[in-house]
Amino acid sequence: MTDVEVITGSRLHFGLLCGATDSGWHYGGIGLMVDQPSWQLRVTRSTQAADSFDASEAVQTRLKTLVAEFRRSHASLPPIHIAVTNEVHFHTGLGSGTQLTLAAATALLLLSGSPRPASIADIAAILGRSRRSAVGTFGFDRGGFVVDHGKSASGDQLPITRIAFPDEWRMVIVTPTQSVGMSGASEETFFGDERYLEAAVVTRFEKLIESRIVPALQDANFPDFRDAIAEYGNLVGGYYAAAQGGIYSSAEIRGLVDSMAEFNIPTPVQSSWGPSVCIPASSEEHAAEIVAHLQRYKASQPLRINIARGLNVGATVRTAAPEHQRSFG
């Protein structure tokens, strides 16, 4: 095999639940795969003696590290060229690092002569992904709206449920272009303190997910989903407020939210550490109306706005081999 193309979307995470280790929600939570913004990369056997990369500087740095790490266990990988035609900005709350890592690792596996795995979870663990939340890893494989019960007391993955996101619904994703979410040492310090949610709060989240959010998705009941996901976002945002400066990590987004009441726009939900937030819309037309209102806001920095569909299939992989030309879902 000489050529592999991989396309995957972004991961929205509506808030990690830091329940105690015996709560059934230890590093659990809910999230959604969306088609925009997206990664698209093509990996080919190189005609040169060394690897080469066609991507932004930040993406090249990550890919070089990944390829070097991959070769430690797959010495059969030939020199390769990676061309990235669509990128998702890092540290914006959209799971871009995980999606890039899994997309590239899938392509490298195939070019090294290995079969595509039934699940990417084992590769994710080797490459340092899915240590807490499995939403992005599972979403890469299967897409859809993901309910992740987190880890057991022994560290094993608890059940994960996938629900198809209604085709007509949209998510309006707003990202301040000059802000980033918490990551690295600051994030590790926060979780290292093991400040678990109280049992009563975990129960409230569980009821919200299982009695309101999941049924609303299954019944395609948009008003119920809109209200329940907003309540979830506000509740989990309160848990992280001390670390990120409020329910929303970005001052720009906090100002935007304060101005939205007059426009009758659904309450935004922050994705992961932000700064990106997502606003549910019942249709493409509803999403366009929300965008028109958002564009009236006098932001102090540029805002990147995407109208995204739910991505109900996993990553698309295209190769010359018919058995690999599929996406899970």
C-alpha positions, 0 to 999 in steps of 0.5 A: 500500500502506498497511499492512505487518506483519512478524514475526521471531524471535531469532538465536542465535549460538554464537560468531564464528570469527575465523580469518585472512582466508585461512582460510575462516572469517574472521568465520564461525560457526554460529547458529540462528533461534528463534521466541522472543523475537520482534519483531512490528511494524506499519507504516502510512501515517499520517494525520498530517503527521509520523511516530509510534511506539508502542514502548518508548523504546529501540526508538523511538530506533532506529526514528527513526534508521532512518526518517531514514536510510531517507528519504535514499535513499527520498524517496517514503516517506510519513509513517508510524506504527510500532506494536511489539507484541513486542520483544526486549531489546537487547544480550542476545546475541539479535541484536535490533538486526539483526532490528528493523532488517531488519523495519522496513526491509522494511516501509518499502520496501513502503510507499515503493512498492518491491518486496520484495527477493529478499534483504535482504543489500543493505539490511543492508549499507546499514544497517550490518548483516552487517559481520562475521557474516551469520547474523542477516541470512541467518536473517531471510530463510531461518530455520533453522540457519545455517553461515556461512563468513564473508568472503574476503580481499577482503571478499566473503561466502563460502558460507552453508548452511542446515539445518532444525532438527528440529521436536521439538527446543527451545532453553531460553534464559536471560537475566539481566535486569540484565546486558548483553553487550559492544557498541559501542566495546568490541566494535570495539576487540576485533575491531580488534586482529585477534587471529586464531585459530591455523590448528590451532584453526580446523581443529578448529572446522571438523571440529566443525561439518562432521563432528559438528554438521551430521550430527547435525542432518541425522540428528536425533541429539540426543545428538551435537548436544548434546555437539558444540554444548557443545564448540563453545561451550566452545572459542569461549568460551575465545577470548573469555574474556579480554574477557568475564571467562570462557567466559560473560560474566555472573557470574550465568550462571557461577554457574548453570552451576556449580550445574547438574551436579547436575541433569544439564542439558546444558551451556549455550552462550552466544549472541554476547557474551551474557549470554543462554545457550541449552540444547538440549532433545530435546523440549517435555517435556525443555525443561519439565524443564530449566526446572523445574530452573533455577527452583530456582536462587537467582539474585541477579537475575531470569532471563528464561527462554524455551522456543524452537522452531527457526524454519525459515522467514524473517520473515513479512510480511503486506500487502494485496498477495498477492505479499508475504504469504510467508516465505522458507524 
